[in-house]
């Protein structure tokens, strides 16, 4: 176990699977005490059992519940209250239909989680960071925030929000020691596609056919690197993709 994050307290949202679980594990192995937040208590307990109940503090939390978030942050045990690193990872994509056929419920859920949930948790943790004059907010964005694709509609828009909110945090935090970073992965194999396709495993597997996508661990490594840099260095954004993914040419619809 590395110890370069020893003494640091990290709060990771969406820690029950995918990037969040990998971030919790990676930060924990680097010496941090990790508050692992998520909706599924059984998964959080399993994570704590695997990595050590003294290292992982499970916190059952739905980021969409503003009152719940504010209560949970206010009620953190004193030894864990001074959060040094916040990883806003809770988020999801739902559906891949064009906008005119997409589900408005899916859109609402993505906005509630990816945008509103992220800013709610940030707002709950940030005043303490500013008061202590140290801390790091790491927001998990996506290449979908920069590059549109068919069916990406509201998902891509929420991730553009994440990128811009992160940069605006930097503006507001000038003059403090608090840092803000957006981590923007491309194609990665987690439960992401399973969620997007409402549990259709065959459809989800097709997304990664013949491709070696990023793993959750790859993304967690980027988070670890950004938060491990000396206190005077701020990484604004990291965009990473698998080698087998690149950019599409402009789409042209030609009438025949």
ZIKA-V618763 format. One line per field, one symbol per residue. ss: DSSP state (A for helix, B for strand, O for the rest). phi: phi as a letter, one per 40 degrees, with the letter a starting at -180 (. if undefined). A space follows every 50 residues. Layout:
ss->???
phi->???
This chain:
ss->OOOOOOOOBBBBOOOOOAAAAAAAAAAAAOOOBBBBBBOOAAAAAAAAAA AOOOOBBBBBOOOOOAAAAAAAAAOOOAAAOOOOBBBBOOOOOOOOOOOO OOOAAAAAAAAAAAAAAAAAAAAAAAAAAAAAOOBBBBBBOOAAAOOOOO OOAAAAAAAAAAAAAAAAAAAAAOOOOBBBBBBBBOOBOOOAAAAAOOOO AAAAAAAOOOOOOBOAAAAAAAAAAAAAOOOOOOOOBBBBOOOOOOOOOO OOOOOO
phi->.cbcbdgcbbbbcgccafdccccdcccccchccbccbacbddcccccccc bhccbbbcbcabcccdcccccccccdddcbccccbbbcbdiabbgbccdc bcccccddccccccbccccccdccccdcccccfaiabbbccacccbbcad gcecdcccccdcccccccddcccdgbccbaabbbccdbcbcdcccdbfgc ccccccdbdgbcccbdcccccccdcccccddcbbccabbbacdcbabccd cbcccc
